[in-house]
Amino acid sequence: MHENPEPDLDLEERQARAMQEQVRELTFLHETSQMVSATLDLDTVLQSLIAQVRDYFRVEAASVALLDEETGELVFRVAVGEAAEKVVGLRLAPGLGVAGWVAQTGRSAVVPEARADERFYPGVDERTGLCTRELVAVPVKIEDRPIGVIEMLNPATGAFDTDAQRLLLALSGLAAAA
């Protein structure tokens, strides 16, 4: 009696796809790390980093905001997407919005329905003309102290998951090194 090899093929196929995704992630992290170490100019590094984030995750917009140590405000330093020029320079009061919450708490946030989240601040959408549906934000830390936030909005396909959050956290370490 012969057993059906289909379940084994399905398992092998899933394992092969998982391995391909791991290789893709590691390649992305390696290439991004090389790019970060290629220049000492902070804005150039952050702009390149966030452009790669946008392309890799296929998101509508992405940004890096850094804490202003004097005021405690979160200042959007670089952004990519349709309204990037309207986002750069935007200042958020301490703790305002999901990004402000992430900077204040040092914890990541995956928000599948932005407008339903109590931390969501609609002022950024009003200023930029964006319509934030879904977002993920991770802290940029130096020695466990938040110094900023990387944020991605509205994936083109699917939804943000813990893998996106995990990979973005790894990238936040590169941003902190910059």
C-alpha positions as CSV (number, residue, x, y, z in Angstrom):
1,M,0.0,0.0,0.0
2,H,1.4,3.4,-1.1
3,E,1.0,6.4,1.0
4,N,0.0,9.7,-0.6
5,P,3.2,11.8,-0.8
6,E,1.1,15.0,-1.2
7,P,1.1,16.1,2.5
8,D,4.9,15.7,2.5
9,L,5.2,17.8,-0.7
10,D,3.0,20.4,0.8
11,L,5.2,20.5,3.9
12,E,8.3,20.7,1.8
13,E,6.8,23.5,-0.3
14,R,5.9,25.5,2.8
15,Q,9.4,24.9,4.2
16,A,11.0,26.0,0.9
17,R,8.9,29.2,0.8
18,A,9.8,30.0,4.4
19,M,13.4,29.5,3.6
20,Q,13.1,31.8,0.6
21,E,11.5,34.5,2.7
22,Q,14.3,34.2,5.3
23,V,16.9,34.6,2.5
24,R,15.0,37.6,1.2
25,E,14.9,39.2,4.6
26,L,18.5,38.6,5.3
27,T,19.5,39.9,1.9
28,F,17.4,43.0,2.6
29,L,19.0,43.6,6.0
30,H,22.5,43.0,4.6
31,E,22.0,45.4,1.7
32,T,20.5,48.0,4.0
33,S,23.3,47.6,6.5
34,Q,25.9,48.2,3.7
35,M,24.0,51.3,2.6
36,V,23.9,52.7,6.1
37,S,27.6,52.3,6.6
38,A,28.4,53.8,3.2
39,T,27.9,57.5,4.4
40,L,28.1,59.5,7.5
41,D,25.4,62.0,6.5
42,L,22.4,61.3,8.7
43,D,19.8,62.6,6.4
44,T,21.2,60.7,3.4
45,V,21.3,57.5,5.5
46,L,17.7,57.9,6.8
47,Q,16.3,58.9,3.4
48,S,17.9,55.8,1.8
49,L,16.8,53.6,4.7
50,I,13.2,54.7,4.5
51,A,13.1,54.5,0.7
52,Q,14.2,50.9,1.0
53,V,11.6,50.2,3.6
54,R,8.9,51.6,1.3
55,D,10.1,49.5,-1.6
56,Y,10.6,46.3,0.4
57,F,7.2,46.4,2.2
58,R,5.3,48.0,-0.7
59,V,3.7,50.7,1.5
60,E,2.0,53.9,0.6
61,A,4.2,56.0,2.9
62,A,7.0,55.6,5.4
63,S,8.9,58.0,7.7
64,V,11.5,58.5,10.4
65,A,10.8,60.9,13.2
66,L,13.4,61.8,15.9
67,L,12.8,63.2,19.3
68,D,13.8,66.8,19.9
69,E,15.6,66.6,23.3
70,E,14.9,70.2,24.2
71,T,11.1,70.1,23.6
72,G,10.3,66.4,23.8
73,E,8.5,66.7,20.5
74,L,8.7,64.1,17.8
75,V,10.0,65.7,14.6
76,F,9.6,64.0,11.2
77,R,13.1,64.0,9.7
78,V,12.6,62.1,6.5
79,A,9.6,60.6,4.6
80,V,8.7,58.9,1.4
81,G,5.3,58.7,-0.3
82,E,2.9,61.1,-2.0
83,A,2.8,63.6,0.9
84,A,6.4,63.3,2.0
85,E,7.2,67.0,1.6
86,K,4.2,67.8,3.9
87,V,5.4,65.4,6.6
88,V,9.0,66.4,6.8
89,G,9.4,68.9,9.6
90,L,6.0,68.1,11.2
91,R,6.3,68.2,15.0
92,L,4.1,66.2,17.3
93,A,3.7,67.0,21.0
94,P,5.1,64.4,23.4
95,G,2.9,61.2,23.3
96,L,0.6,62.5,20.5
97,G,-0.5,59.9,18.0
98,V,0.6,56.4,17.6
99,A,4.1,57.5,16.7
100,G,4.2,59.7,19.8
101,W,3.0,56.8,21.9
102,V,5.8,54.6,20.5
103,A,8.4,57.2,21.2
104,Q,7.1,57.7,24.7
105,T,6.7,54.1,25.7
106,G,9.5,52.5,23.6
107,R,7.1,49.8,22.5
108,S,6.1,48.9,19.0
109,A,2.6,49.2,17.6
110,V,0.8,47.3,14.8
111,V,-2.5,49.1,14.2
112,P,-4.7,47.3,11.7
113,E,-7.5,49.9,11.8
114,A,-5.9,53.3,12.5
115,R,-9.0,55.4,12.9
116,A,-10.5,53.0,15.4
117,D,-7.3,53.2,17.6
118,E,-7.6,55.6,20.6
119,R,-3.9,56.6,20.0
120,F,-4.5,57.7,16.4
121,Y,-4.1,61.5,15.7
122,P,-6.0,62.6,12.6
123,G,-4.1,65.9,12.4
124,V,-1.3,64.4,10.3
125,D,-3.8,63.1,7.7
126,E,-5.5,66.4,7.7
127,R,-2.2,68.2,7.0
128,T,-1.0,65.8,4.4
129,G,-4.1,64.6,2.6
130,L,-3.3,61.0,3.4
131,C,-5.8,58.6,4.6
132,T,-4.1,56.3,7.2
133,R,-5.9,52.9,7.2
134,E,-3.2,50.7,8.8
135,L,0.2,51.4,10.3
136,V,3.1,49.9,12.1
137,A,5.5,52.0,14.1
138,V,8.7,50.9,16.0
139,P,10.9,52.8,18.3
140,V,14.5,53.7,17.3
141,K,16.5,53.2,20.5
142,I,20.0,53.8,21.8
143,E,20.7,51.8,24.9
144,D,17.0,51.1,25.5
145,R,16.2,54.9,25.4
146,P,13.8,55.8,22.6
147,I,15.2,58.5,20.3
148,G,12.7,58.3,17.5
149,V,10.2,56.2,15.5
150,I,10.1,54.5,12.1
151,E,6.6,54.3,10.8
152,M,5.0,52.6,7.7
153,L,1.4,53.3,6.4
154,N,-1.0,51.4,4.3
155,P,0.5,48.2,2.8
156,A,-0.3,47.7,-0.9
157,T,-1.1,44.0,-0.4
158,G,-2.1,42.0,2.6
159,A,-1.8,43.5,6.1
160,F,1.1,44.2,8.5
161,D,2.0,41.3,10.7
162,T,4.5,40.5,13.4
163,D,7.1,39.6,10.7
164,A,6.9,43.2,9.3
165,Q,7.2,44.5,12.9
166,R,10.2,42.2,13.6
167,L,12.0,43.2,10.4
168,L,11.3,46.9,11.0
169,L,12.7,46.6,14.5
170,A,15.9,45.2,13.1
171,L,16.1,48.2,10.7
172,S,15.5,50.6,13.6
173,G,18.8,49.3,15.0
174,L,20.5,50.4,11.8
175,A,18.8,53.8,12.1
176,A,20.0,54.2,15.6
177,A,23.5,53.4,14.6
178,A,23.3,56.1,12.0
